[in-house]
């Protein structure tokens, strides 16, 4: 799998703010999935985008998805 090039937004503080906002967005999105559906898949930046989604992305129960959402929100705070 090809590795994405890293880039900077100008300073380490801006980079950290962008990463925190990304984690916050992931947490909110997964939280909404857990509220709306009884199962969903949790995809991360480490997943292979070329993999077969039906095979590699198992549906998780809403409590597991909600736990992942809370972990992303905690990561955004940290």
mmCIF file of the N, C-alpha and C atoms, coordinates in Angstrom:
data_MODEL
# 
_entry.id   MODEL 
# 
loop_
_atom_site.group_PDB 
_atom_site.id 
_atom_site.type_symbol 
_atom_site.label_atom_id 
_atom_site.label_alt_id 
_atom_site.label_comp_id 
_atom_site.label_asym_id 
_atom_site.label_entity_id 
_atom_site.label_seq_id 
_atom_site.pdbx_PDB_ins_code 
_atom_site.Cartn_x 
_atom_site.Cartn_y 
_atom_site.Cartn_z 
_atom_site.occupancy 
_atom_site.B_iso_or_equiv 
_atom_site.pdbx_formal_charge 
_atom_site.auth_seq_id 
_atom_site.auth_comp_id 
_atom_site.auth_asym_id 
_atom_site.auth_atom_id 
_atom_site.pdbx_PDB_model_num 
ATOM 1   N N  . UNK A 1 1  ? 0.841   -1.168 0.000  1.00 0.00 ? 1  UNK A N  1 
ATOM 2   C CA . UNK A 1 1  ? 0.000   0.000  0.000  1.00 0.00 ? 1  UNK A CA 1 
ATOM 3   C C  . UNK A 1 1  ? 0.890   1.237  0.000  1.00 0.00 ? 1  UNK A C  1 
ATOM 4   N N  . UNK A 1 2  ? 0.573   2.194  -0.825 1.00 0.00 ? 2  UNK A N  1 
ATOM 5   C CA . UNK A 1 2  ? 1.356   3.410  -0.923 1.00 0.00 ? 2  UNK A CA 1 
ATOM 6   C C  . UNK A 1 2  ? 1.122   4.287  0.303  1.00 0.00 ? 2  UNK A C  1 
ATOM 7   N N  . UNK A 1 3  ? 2.184   4.841  0.784  1.00 0.00 ? 3  UNK A N  1 
ATOM 8   C CA . UNK A 1 3  ? 2.107   5.723  1.954  1.00 0.00 ? 3  UNK A CA 1 
ATOM 9   C C  . UNK A 1 3  ? 1.851   7.144  1.476  1.00 0.00 ? 3  UNK A C  1 
ATOM 10  N N  . UNK A 1 4  ? 0.929   7.841  2.124  1.00 0.00 ? 4  UNK A N  1 
ATOM 11  C CA . UNK A 1 4  ? 0.632   9.218  1.765  1.00 0.00 ? 4  UNK A CA 1 
ATOM 12  C C  . UNK A 1 4  ? 1.782   10.119 2.189  1.00 0.00 ? 4  UNK A C  1 
ATOM 13  N N  . UNK A 1 5  ? 2.027   11.140 1.399  1.00 0.00 ? 5  UNK A N  1 
ATOM 14  C CA . UNK A 1 5  ? 3.045   12.105 1.767  1.00 0.00 ? 5  UNK A CA 1 
ATOM 15  C C  . UNK A 1 5  ? 2.549   12.938 2.938  1.00 0.00 ? 5  UNK A C  1 
ATOM 16  N N  . UNK A 1 6  ? 3.448   13.230 3.836  1.00 0.00 ? 6  UNK A N  1 
ATOM 17  C CA . UNK A 1 6  ? 3.085   14.089 4.953  1.00 0.00 ? 6  UNK A CA 1 
ATOM 18  C C  . UNK A 1 6  ? 3.312   15.537 4.554  1.00 0.00 ? 6  UNK A C  1 
ATOM 19  N N  . UNK A 1 7  ? 2.517   16.390 5.087  1.00 0.00 ? 7  UNK A N  1 
ATOM 20  C CA . UNK A 1 7  ? 2.648   17.808 4.806  1.00 0.00 ? 7  UNK A CA 1 
ATOM 21  C C  . UNK A 1 7  ? 2.334   18.593 6.065  1.00 0.00 ? 7  UNK A C  1 
ATOM 22  N N  . UNK A 1 8  ? 2.649   19.841 6.037  1.00 0.00 ? 8  UNK A N  1 
ATOM 23  C CA . UNK A 1 8  ? 2.435   20.695 7.188  1.00 0.00 ? 8  UNK A CA 1 
ATOM 24  C C  . UNK A 1 8  ? 1.536   21.857 6.806  1.00 0.00 ? 8  UNK A C  1 
ATOM 25  N N  . UNK A 1 9  ? 0.773   22.331 7.764  1.00 0.00 ? 9  UNK A N  1 
ATOM 26  C CA . UNK A 1 9  ? -0.076  23.493 7.554  1.00 0.00 ? 9  UNK A CA 1 
ATOM 27  C C  . UNK A 1 9  ? 0.645   24.790 7.919  1.00 0.00 ? 9  UNK A C  1 
ATOM 28  N N  . UNK A 1 10 ? 1.924   24.682 8.242  1.00 0.00 ? 10 UNK A N  1 
ATOM 29  C CA . UNK A 1 10 ? 2.714   25.866 8.527  1.00 0.00 ? 10 UNK A CA 1 
ATOM 30  C C  . UNK A 1 10 ? 3.406   25.845 9.866  1.00 0.00 ? 10 UNK A C  1 
ATOM 31  N N  . UNK A 1 11 ? 2.800   25.201 10.843 1.00 0.00 ? 11 UNK A N  1 
ATOM 32  C CA . UNK A 1 11 ? 3.425   25.131 12.166 1.00 0.00 ? 11 UNK A CA 1 
ATOM 33  C C  . UNK A 1 11 ? 2.942   23.866 12.871 1.00 0.00 ? 11 UNK A C  1 
ATOM 34  N N  . UNK A 1 12 ? 3.707   23.395 13.853 1.00 0.00 ? 12 UNK A N  1 
ATOM 35  C CA . UNK A 1 12 ? 3.254   22.219 14.611 1.00 0.00 ? 12 UNK A CA 1 
ATOM 36  C C  . UNK A 1 12 ? 1.923   22.442 15.324 1.00 0.00 ? 12 UNK A C  1 
ATOM 37  N N  . UNK A 1 13 ? 1.648   23.669 15.767 1.00 0.00 ? 13 UNK A N  1 
ATOM 38  C CA . UNK A 1 13 ? 0.377   23.952 16.438 1.00 0.00 ? 13 UNK A CA 1 
ATOM 39  C C  . UNK A 1 13 ? -0.791  23.808 15.471 1.00 0.00 ? 13 UNK A C  1 
ATOM 40  N N  . UNK A 1 14 ? -0.626  24.299 14.254 1.00 0.00 ? 14 UNK A N  1 
ATOM 41  C CA . UNK A 1 14 ? -1.699  24.152 13.251 1.00 0.00 ? 14 UNK A CA 1 
ATOM 42  C C  . UNK A 1 14 ? -1.899  22.692 12.869 1.00 0.00 ? 14 UNK A C  1 
ATOM 43  N N  . UNK A 1 15 ? -0.798  21.952 12.760 1.00 0.00 ? 15 UNK A N  1 
ATOM 44  C CA . UNK A 1 15 ? -0.895  20.525 12.441 1.00 0.00 ? 15 UNK A CA 1 
ATOM 45  C C  . UNK A 1 15 ? -1.659  19.779 13.536 1.00 0.00 ? 15 UNK A C  1 
ATOM 46  N N  . UNK A 1 16 ? -1.350  20.087 14.801 1.00 0.00 ? 16 UNK A N  1 
ATOM 47  C CA . UNK A 1 16 ? -2.034  19.432 15.928 1.00 0.00 ? 16 UNK A CA 1 
ATOM 48  C C  . UNK A 1 16 ? -3.514  19.796 15.936 1.00 0.00 ? 16 UNK A C  1 
ATOM 49  N N  . UNK A 1 17 ? -3.832  21.039 15.643 1.00 0.00 ? 17 UNK A N  1 
ATOM 50  C CA . UNK A 1 17 ? -5.234  21.472 15.604 1.00 0.00 ? 17 UNK A CA 1 
ATOM 51  C C  . UNK A 1 17 ? -5.990  20.744 14.497 1.00 0.00 ? 17 UNK A C  1 
ATOM 52  N N  . UNK A 1 18 ? -5.363  20.572 13.348 1.00 0.00 ? 18 UNK A N  1 
ATOM 53  C CA . UNK A 1 18 ? -6.013  19.863 12.236 1.00 0.00 ? 18 UNK A CA 1 
ATOM 54  C C  . UNK A 1 18 ? -6.237  18.394 12.577 1.00 0.00 ? 18 UNK A C  1 
ATOM 55  N N  . UNK A 1 19 ? -5.236  17.755 13.224 1.00 0.00 ? 19 UNK A N  1 
ATOM 56  C CA . UNK A 1 19 ? -5.411  16.361 13.635 1.00 0.00 ? 19 UNK A CA 1 
ATOM 57  C C  . UNK A 1 19 ? -6.527  16.232 14.671 1.00 0.00 ? 19 UNK A C  1 
ATOM 58  N N  . UNK A 1 20 ? -6.584  17.160 15.606 1.00 0.00 ? 20 UNK A N  1 
ATOM 59  C CA . UNK A 1 20 ? -7.640  17.124 16.631 1.00 0.00 ? 20 UNK A CA 1 
ATOM 60  C C  . UNK A 1 20 ? -9.011  17.288 15.987 1.00 0.00 ? 20 UNK A C  1 
ATOM 61  N N  . UNK A 1 21 ? -9.131  18.189 15.016 1.00 0.00 ? 21 UNK A N  1 
ATOM 62  C CA . UNK A 1 21 ? -10.411 18.369 14.340 1.00 0.00 ? 21 UNK A CA 1 
ATOM 63  C C  . UNK A 1 21 ? -10.796 17.123 13.550 1.00 0.00 ? 21 UNK A C  1 
ATOM 64  N N  . UNK A 1 22 ? -9.819  16.466 12.932 1.00 0.00 ? 22 UNK A N  1 
ATOM 65  C CA . UNK A 1 22 ? -10.091 15.226 12.210 1.00 0.00 ? 22 UNK A CA 1 
ATOM 66  C C  . UNK A 1 22 ? -10.599 14.133 13.135 1.00 0.00 ? 22 UNK A C  1 
ATOM 67  N N  . UNK A 1 23 ? -9.966  13.981 14.301 1.00 0.00 ? 23 UNK A N  1 
ATOM 68  C CA . UNK A 1 23 ? -10.426 12.985 15.275 1.00 0.00 ? 23 UNK A CA 1 
ATOM 69  C C  . UNK A 1 23 ? -11.812 13.337 15.799 1.00 0.00 ? 23 UNK A C  1 
ATOM 70  N N  . UNK A 1 24 ? -12.046 14.632 16.038 1.00 0.00 ? 24 UNK A N  1 
ATOM 71  C CA . UNK A 1 24 ? -13.365 15.071 16.484 1.00 0.00 ? 24 UNK A CA 1 
ATOM 72  C C  . UNK A 1 24 ? -14.422 14.716 15.436 1.00 0.00 ? 24 UNK A C  1 
ATOM 73  N N  . UNK A 1 25 ? -14.126 14.971 14.166 1.00 0.00 ? 25 UNK A N  1 
ATOM 74  C CA . UNK A 1 25 ? -15.069 14.658 13.084 1.00 0.00 ? 25 UNK A CA 1 
ATOM 75  C C  . UNK A 1 25 ? -15.349 13.164 13.010 1.00 0.00 ? 25 UNK A C  1 
ATOM 76  N N  . UNK A 1 26 ? -14.298 12.347 13.161 1.00 0.00 ? 26 UNK A N  1 
ATOM 77  C CA . UNK A 1 26 ? -14.489 10.897 13.154 1.00 0.00 ? 26 UNK A CA 1 
ATOM 78  C C  . UNK A 1 26 ? -15.367 10.463 14.326 1.00 0.00 ? 26 UNK A C  1 
ATOM 79  N N  . UNK A 1 27 ? -15.130 11.032 15.501 1.00 0.00 ? 27 UNK A N  1 
ATOM 80  C CA . UNK A 1 27 ? -15.917 10.676 16.678 1.00 0.00 ? 27 UNK A CA 1 
ATOM 81  C C  . UNK A 1 27 ? -17.381 11.038 16.523 1.00 0.00 ? 27 UNK A C  1 
ATOM 82  N N  . UNK A 1 28 ? -17.656 12.231 16.004 1.00 0.00 ? 28 UNK A N  1 
ATOM 83  C CA . UNK A 1 28 ? -19.045 12.655 15.810 1.00 0.00 ? 28 UNK A CA 1 
ATOM 84  C C  . UNK A 1 28 ? -19.732 11.776 14.767 1.00 0.00 ? 28 UNK A C  1 
ATOM 85  N N  . UNK A 1 29 ? -19.029 11.476 13.680 1.00 0.00 ? 29 UNK A N  1 
ATOM 86  C CA . UNK A 1 29 ? -19.624 10.649 12.631 1.00 0.00 ? 29 UNK A CA 1 
ATOM 87  C C  . UNK A 1 29 ? -19.958 9.251  13.148 1.00 0.00 ? 29 UNK A C  1 
ATOM 88  N N  . UNK A 1 30 ? -19.031 8.635  13.878 1.00 0.00 ? 30 UNK A N  1 
ATOM 89  C CA . UNK A 1 30 ? -19.298 7.301  14.420 1.00 0.00 ? 30 UNK A CA 1 
ATOM 90  C C  . UNK A 1 30 ? -20.387 7.344  15.491 1.00 0.00 ? 30 UNK A C  1 
ATOM 91  N N  . UNK A 1 31 ? -20.424 8.404  16.274 1.00 0.00 ? 31 UNK A N  1 
ATOM 92  C CA . UNK A 1 31 ? -21.487 8.544  17.266 1.00 0.00 ? 31 UNK A CA 1 
ATOM 93  C C  . UNK A 1 31 ? -22.854 8.625  16.611 1.00 0.00 ? 31 UNK A C  1 
ATOM 94  N N  . UNK A 1 32 ? -22.941 9.357  15.516 1.00 0.00 ? 32 UNK A N  1 
ATOM 95  C CA . UNK A 1 32 ? -24.215 9.437  14.790 1.00 0.00 ? 32 UNK A CA 1 
ATOM 96  C C  . UNK A 1 32 ? -24.600 8.088  14.196 1.00 0.00 ? 32 UNK A C  1 
ATOM 97  N N  . UNK A 1 33 ? -23.627 7.344  13.692 1.00 0.00 ? 33 UNK A N  1 
ATOM 98  C CA . UNK A 1 33 ? -23.921 6.002  13.182 1.00 0.00 ? 33 UNK A CA 1 
ATOM 99  C C  . UNK A 1 33 ? -24.454 5.100  14.291 1.00 0.00 ? 33 UNK A C  1 
ATOM 100 N N  . UNK A 1 34 ? -23.815 5.167  15.468 1.00 0.00 ? 34 UNK A N  1 
ATOM 101 C CA . UNK A 1 34 ? -24.244 4.324  16.586 1.00 0.00 ? 34 UNK A CA 1 
ATOM 102 C C  . UNK A 1 34 ? -25.649 4.695  17.055 1.00 0.00 ? 34 UNK A C  1 
ATOM 103 N N  . UNK A 1 35 ? -26.004 5.975  16.961 1.00 0.00 ? 35 UNK A N  1 
ATOM 104 C CA . UNK A 1 35 ? -27.349 6.391  17.361 1.00 0.00 ? 35 UNK A CA 1 
ATOM 105 C C  . UNK A 1 35 ? -28.411 5.982  16.344 1.00 0.00 ? 35 UNK A C  1 
ATOM 106 N N  . UNK A 1 36 ? -28.047 5.988  15.070 1.00 0.00 ? 36 UNK A N  1 
ATOM 107 C CA . UNK A 1 36 ? -29.035 5.757  14.017 1.00 0.00 ? 36 UNK A CA 1 
ATOM 108 C C  . UNK A 1 36 ? -29.200 4.283  13.630 1.00 0.00 ? 36 UNK A C  1 
ATOM 109 N N  . UNK A 1 37 ? -28.135 3.489  13.768 1.00 0.00 ? 37 UNK A N  1 
ATOM 110 C CA . UNK A 1 37 ? -28.173 2.107  13.276 1.00 0.00 ? 37 UNK A CA 1 
ATOM 111 C C  . UNK A 1 37 ? -27.783 1.136  14.382 1.00 0.00 ? 37 UNK A C  1 
ATOM 112 N N  . UNK A 1 38 ? -28.219 -0.109 14.248 1.00 0.00 ? 38 UNK A N  1 
ATOM 113 C CA . UNK A 1 38 ? -27.874 -1.110 15.252 1.00 0.00 ? 38 UNK A CA 1 
ATOM 114 C C  . UNK A 1 38 ? -26.510 -1.741 14.997 1.00 0.00 ? 38 UNK A C  1 
ATOM 115 N N  . UNK A 1 39 ? -25.930 -1.526 13.802 1.00 0.00 ? 39 UNK A N  1 
ATOM 116 C CA . UNK A 1 39 ? -24.587 -2.017 13.506 1.00 0.00 ? 39 UNK A CA 1 
ATOM 117 C C  . UNK A 1 39 ? -23.974 -1.135 12.426 1.00 0.00 ? 39 UNK A C  1 
ATOM 118 N N  . UNK A 1 40 ? -22.648 -1.066 12.434 1.00 0.00 ? 40 UNK A N  1 
ATOM 119 C CA . UNK A 1 40 ? -21.924 -0.259 11.450 1.00 0.00 ? 40 UNK A CA 1 
ATOM 120 C C  . UNK A 1 40 ? -20.482 -0.735 11.404 1.00 0.00 ? 40 UNK A C  1 
ATOM 121 N N  . UNK A 1 41 ? -19.725 -0.230 10.464 1.00 0.00 ? 41 UNK A N  1 
ATOM 122 C CA . UNK A 1 41 ? -18.304 -0.537 10.351 1.00 0.00 ? 41 UNK A CA 1 
ATOM 123 C C  . UNK A 1 41 ? -17.490 0.664  10.796 1.00 0.00 ? 41 UNK A C  1 
ATOM 124 N N  . UNK A 1 42 ? -16.381 0.393  11.451 1.00 0.00 ? 42 UNK A N  1 
ATOM 125 C CA . UNK A 1 42 ? -15.471 1.444  11.869 1.00 0.00 ? 42 UNK A CA 1 
ATOM 126 C C  . UNK A 1 42 ? -14.258 1.384  10.957 1.00 0.00 ? 42 UNK A C  1 
ATOM 127 N N  . UNK A 1 43 ? -14.093 2.411  10.137 1.00 0.00 ? 43 UNK A N  1 
ATOM 128 C CA . UNK A 1 43 ? -12.959 2.489  9.224  1.00 0.00 ? 43 UNK A CA 1 
ATOM 129 C C  . UNK A 1 43 ? -11.957 3.500  9.756  1.00 0.00 ? 43 UNK A C  1 
ATOM 130 N N  . UNK A 1 44 ? -10.680 3.189  9.616  1.00 0.00 ? 44 UNK A N  1 
ATOM 131 C CA . UNK A 1 44 ? -9.625  4.089  10.070 1.00 0.00 ? 44 UNK A CA 1 
ATOM 132 C C  . UNK A 1 44 ? -8.699  4.408  8.912  1.00 0.00 ? 44 UNK A C  1 
ATOM 133 N N  . UNK A 1 45 ? -7.751  5.296  9.176  1.00 0.00 ? 45 UNK A N  1 
ATOM 134 C CA . UNK A 1 45 ? -6.786  5.650  8.146  1.00 0.00 ? 45 UNK A CA 1 
ATOM 135 C C  . UNK A 1 45 ? -5.798  4.517  7.877  1.00 0.00 ? 45 UNK A C  1 
ATOM 136 N N  . UNK A 1 46 ? -5.793  3.496  8.717  1.00 0.00 ? 46 UNK A N  1 
ATOM 137 C CA . UNK A 1 46 ? -4.898  2.353  8.535  1.00 0.00 ? 46 UNK A CA 1 
ATOM 138 C C  . UNK A 1 46 ? -5.508  1.240  7.693  1.00 0.00 ? 46 UNK A C  1 
ATOM 139 N N  . UNK A 1 47 ? -6.778  1.339  7.346  1.00 0.00 ? 47 UNK A N  1 
ATOM 140 C CA . UNK A 1 47 ? -7.430  0.319  6.531  1.00 0.00 ? 47 UNK A CA 1 
ATOM 141 C C  . UNK A 1 47 ? -6.991  0.437  5.074  1.00 0.00 ? 47 UNK A C  1 
ATOM 142 N N  . UNK A 1 48 ? -7.015  -0.679 4.392  1.00 0.00 ? 48 UNK A N  1 
ATOM 143 C CA . UNK A 1 48 ? -6.626  -0.725 2.983  1.00 0.00 ? 48 UNK A CA 1 
ATOM 144 C C  . UNK A 1 48 ? -7.799  -0.256 2.124  1.00 0.00 ? 48 UNK A C  1 
ATOM 145 N N  . UNK A 1 49 ? -7.653  0.853  1.385  1.00 0.00 ? 49 UNK A N  1 
ATOM 146 C CA . UNK A 1 49 ? -8.767  1.344  0.574  1.00 0.00 ? 49 UNK A CA 1 
ATOM 147 C C  . UNK A 1 49 ? -9.078  0.462  -0.631 1.00 0.00 ? 49 UNK A C  1 
ATOM 148 N N  . UNK A 1 50 ? -8.163  -0.427 -0.992 1.00 0.00 ? 50 UNK A N  1 
ATOM 149 C CA . UNK A 1 50 ? -8.367  -1.295 -2.146 1.00 0.00 ? 50 UNK A CA 1 
ATOM 150 C C  . UNK A 1 50 ? -8.943  -2.652 -1.772 1.00 0.00 ? 50 UNK A C  1 
ATOM 151 N N  . UNK A 1 51 ? -9.164  -2.884 -0.479 1.00 0.00 ? 51 UNK A N  1 
ATOM 152 C CA . UNK A 1 51 ? -9.685  -4.172 -0.025 1.00 0.00 ? 51 UNK A CA 1 
ATOM 153 C C  . UNK A 1 51 ? -11.173 -4.277 -0.336 1.00 0.00 ? 51 UNK A C  1 
ATOM 154 N N  . UNK A 1 52 ? -11.650 -5.501 -0.392 1.00 0.00 ? 52 UNK A N  1 
ATOM 155 C CA . UNK A 1 52 ? -13.066 -5.757 -0.610 1.00 0.00 ? 52 UNK A CA 1 
ATOM 156 C C  . UNK A 1 52 ? -13.826 -5.404 0.667  1.00 0.00 ? 52 UNK A C  1 
ATOM 157 N N  . UNK A 1 53 ? -14.696 -4.433 0.591  1.00 0.00 ? 53 UNK A N  1 
ATOM 158 C CA . UNK A 1 53 ? -15.409 -3.944 1.777  1.00 0.00 ? 53 UNK A CA 1 
ATOM 159 C C  . UNK A 1 53 ? -16.285 -5.019 2.405  1.00 0.00 ? 53 UNK A C  1 
ATOM 160 N N  . UNK A 1 54 ? -16.857 -5.901 1.603  1.00 0.00 ? 54 UNK A N  1 
ATOM 161 C CA . UNK A 1 54 ? -17.750 -6.927 2.140  1.00 0.00 ? 54 UNK A CA 1 
ATOM 162 C C  . UNK A 1 54 ? -16.983 -7.940 2.981  1.00 0.00 ? 54 UNK A C  1 
ATOM 163 N N  . UNK A 1 55 ? -15.719 -8.130 2.684  1.00 0.00 ? 55 UNK A N  1 
ATOM 164 C CA . UNK A 1 55 ? -14.921 -9.129 3.390  1.00 0.00 ? 55 UNK A CA 1 
ATOM 165 C C  . UNK A 1 55 ? -14.213 -8.514 4.592  1.00 0.00 ? 55 UNK A C  1 
ATOM 166 N N  . UNK A 1 56 ? -13.597 -7.347 4.419  1.00 0.00 ? 56 UNK A N  1 
ATOM 167 C CA . UNK A 1 56 ? -12.728 -6.779 5.442  1.00 0.00 ? 56 UNK A CA 1 
ATOM 168 C C  . UNK A 1 56 ? -13.436 -5.889 6.462  1.00 0.00 ? 56 UNK A C  1 
ATOM 169 N N  . UNK A 1 57 ? -14.614 -5.405 6.161  1.00 0.00 ? 57 UNK A N  1 
ATOM 170 C CA . UNK A 1 57 ? -15.301 -4.460 7.055  1.00 0.00 ? 57 UNK A CA 1 
ATOM 171 C C  . UNK A 1 57 ? -16.492 -5.136 7.710  1.00 0.00 ? 57 UNK A C  1 
ATOM 172 N N  . UNK A 1 58 ? -16.223 -5.826 8.780  1.00 0.00 ? 58 UNK A N  1 
ATOM 173 C CA . UNK A 1 58 ? -17.299 -6.518 9.479  1.00 0.00 ? 58 UNK A CA 1 
ATOM 174 C C  . UNK A 1 58 ? -18.176 -5.509 10.210 1.00 0.00 ? 58 UNK A C  1 
ATOM 175 N N  . UNK A 1 59 ? -19.467 -5.774 10.216 1.00 0.00 ? 59 UNK A N  1 
ATOM 176 C CA . UNK A 1 59 ? -20.403 -4.897 10.927 1.00 0.00 ? 59 UNK A CA 1 
ATOM 177 C C  . UNK A 1 59 ? -20.282 -5.143 12.419 1.00 0.00 ? 59 UNK A C  1 
ATOM 178 N N  . UNK A 1 60 ? -20.140 -4.063 13.166 1.00 0.00 ? 60 UNK A N  1 
ATOM 179 C CA . UNK A 1 60 ? -20.003 -4.128 14.613 1.00 0.00 ? 60 UNK A CA 1 
ATOM 180 C C  . UNK A 1 60 ? -21.294 -3.660 15.274 1.00 0.00 ? 60 UNK A C  1 
ATOM 181 N N  . UNK A 1 61 ? -21.570 -4.158 16.445 1.00 0.00 ? 61 UNK A N  1 
ATOM 182 C CA . UNK A 1 61 ? -22.750 -3.732 17.192 1.00 0.00 ? 61 UNK A CA 1 
ATOM 183 C C  . UNK A 1 61 ? -22.614 -2.264 17.565 1.00 0.00 ? 61 UNK A C  1 
ATOM 184 N N  . UNK A 1 62 ? -23.735 -1.608 17.801 1.00 0.00 ? 62 UNK A N  1 
ATOM 185 C CA . UNK A 1 62 ? -23.728 -0.172 18.050 1.00 0.00 ? 62 UNK A CA 1 
ATOM 186 C C  . UNK A 1 62 ? -22.929 0.207  19.291 1.00 0.00 ? 62 UNK A C  1 
ATOM 187 N N  . UNK A 1 63 ? -22.883 -0.655 20.300 1.00 0.00 ? 63 UNK A N  1 
ATOM 188 C CA . UNK A 1 63 ? -22.106 -0.335 21.506 1.00 0.00 ? 63 UNK A CA 1 
ATOM 189 C C  . UNK A 1 63 ? -20.607 -0.279 21.191 1.00 0.00 ? 63 UNK A C  1 
ATOM 190 N N  . UNK A 1 64 ? -20.140 -1.158 20.316 1.00 0.00 ? 64 UNK A N  1 
ATOM 191 C CA . UNK A 1 64 ? -18.738 -1.150 19.913 1.00 0.00 ? 64 UNK A CA 1 
ATOM 192 C C  . UNK A 1 64 ? -18.429 0.091  19.085 1.00 0.00 ? 64 UNK A C  1 
ATOM 193 N N  . UNK A 1 65 ? -19.345 0.461  18.211 1.00 0.00 ? 65 UNK A N  1 
ATOM 194 C CA . UNK A 1 65 ? -19.169 1.670  17.399 1.00 0.00 ? 65 UNK A CA 1 
ATOM 195 C C  . UNK A 1 65 ? -19.171 2.905  18.297 1.00 0.00 ? 65 UNK A C  1 
ATOM 196 N N  . UNK A 1 66 ? -20.041 2.929  19.287 1.00 0.00 ? 66 UNK A N  1 
ATOM 197 C CA . UNK A 1 66 ? -20.085 4.051  20.216 1.00 0.00 ? 66 UNK A CA 1 
ATOM 198 C C  . UNK A 1 66 ? -18.798 4.135  21.037 1.00 0.00 ? 66 UNK A C  1 
ATOM 199 N N  . UNK A 1 67 ? -18.246 2.998  21.420 1.00 0.00 ? 67 UNK A N  1 
ATOM 200 C CA . UNK A 1 67 ? -16.970 2.997  22.142 1.00 0.00 ? 67 UNK A CA 1 
ATOM 201 C C  . UNK A 1 67 ? -15.849 3.567  21.275 1.00 0.00 ? 67 UNK A C  1 
ATOM 202 N N  . UNK A 1 68 ? -15.849 3.208  19.993 1.00 0.00 ? 68 UNK A N  1 
ATOM 203 C CA . UNK A 1 68 ? -14.847 3.763  19.077 1.00 0.00 ? 68 UNK A CA 1 
ATOM 204 C C  . UNK A 1 68 ? -15.047 5.268  18.917 1.00 0.00 ? 68 UNK A C  1 
ATOM 205 N N  . UNK A 1 69 ? -16.292 5.710  18.865 1.00 0.00 ? 69 UNK A N  1 
ATOM 206 C CA . UNK A 1 69 ? -16.582 7.142  18.746 1.00 0.00 ? 69 UNK A CA 1 
ATOM 207 C C  . UNK A 1 69 ? -16.049 7.887  19.958 1.00 0.00 ? 69 UNK A C  1 
ATOM 208 N N  . UNK A 1 70 ? -16.278 7.362  21.147 1.00 0.00 ? 70 UNK A N  1 
ATOM 209 C CA . UNK A 1 70 ? -15.785 8.005  22.359 1.00 0.00 ? 70 UNK A CA 1 
ATOM 210 C C  . UNK A 1 70 ? -14.262 8.017  22.405 1.00 0.00 ? 70 UNK A C  1 
ATOM 211 N N  . UNK A 1 71 ? -13.627 6.955  21.888 1.00 0.00 ? 71 UNK A N  1 
ATOM 212 C CA . UNK A 1 71 ? -12.172 6.920  21.845 1.00 0.00 ? 71 UNK A CA 1 
ATOM 213 C C  . UNK A 1 71 ? -11.632 8.003  20.911 1.00 0.00 ? 71 UNK A C  1 
ATOM 214 N N  . UNK A 1 72 ? -12.294 8.214  19.762 1.00 0.00 ? 72 UNK A N  1 
ATOM 215 C CA . UNK A 1 72 ? -11.864 9.284  18.852 1.00 0.00 ? 72 UNK A CA 1 
ATOM 216 C C  . UNK A 1 72 ? -12.071 10.657 19.494 1.00 0.00 ? 72 UNK A C  1 
ATOM 217 N N  . UNK A 1 73 ? -13.164 10.852 20.202 1.00 0.00 ? 73 UNK A N  1 
ATOM 218 C CA . UNK A 1 73 ? -13.394 12.126 20.874 1.00 0.00 ? 73 UNK A CA 1 
ATOM 219 C C  . UNK A 1 73 ? -12.375 12.369 21.976 1.00 0.00 ? 73 UNK A C  1 
ATOM 220 N N  . UNK A 1 74 ? -12.040 11.332 22.726 1.00 0.00 ? 74 UNK A N  1 
ATOM 221 C CA . UNK A 1 74 ? -10.985 11.458 23.740 1.00 0.00 ? 74 UNK A CA 1 
ATOM 222 C C  . UNK A 1 74 ? -9.642  11.785 23.100 1.00 0.00 ? 74 UNK A C  1 
ATOM 223 N N  . UNK A 1 75 ? -9.374  11.178 21.953 1.00 0.00 ? 75 UNK A N  1 
ATOM 224 C CA . UNK A 1 75 ? -8.129  11.463 21.236 1.00 0.00 ? 75 UNK A CA 1 
ATOM 225 C C  . UNK A 1 75 ? -8.094  12.912 20.759 1.00 0.00 ? 75 UNK A C  1 
ATOM 226 N N  . UNK A 1 76 ? -9.235  13.442 20.358 1.00 0.00 ? 76 UNK A N  1 
ATOM 227 C CA . UNK A 1 76 ? -9.291  14.838 19.918 1.00 0.00 ? 76 UNK A CA 1 
ATOM 228 C C  . UNK A 1 76 ? -9.010  15.772 21.089 1.00 0.00 ? 76 UNK A C  1 
ATOM 229 N N  . UNK A 1 77 ? -9.500  15.442 22.273 1.00 0.00 ? 77 UNK A N  1 
ATOM 230 C CA . UNK A 1 77 ? -9.251  16.269 23.451 1.00 0.00 ? 77 UNK A CA 1 
ATOM 231 C C  . UNK A 1 77 ? -7.777  16.227 23.848 1.00 0.00 ? 77 UNK A C  1 
ATOM 232 N N  . UNK A 1 78 ? -7.199  15.029 23.773 1.00 0.00 ? 78 UNK A N  1 
ATOM 233 C CA . UNK A 1 78 ? -5.784  14.868 24.152 1.00 0.00 ? 78 UNK A CA 1 
ATOM 234 C C  . UNK A 1 78 ? -4.899  15.582 23.156 1.00 0.00 ? 78 UNK A C  1 
# 
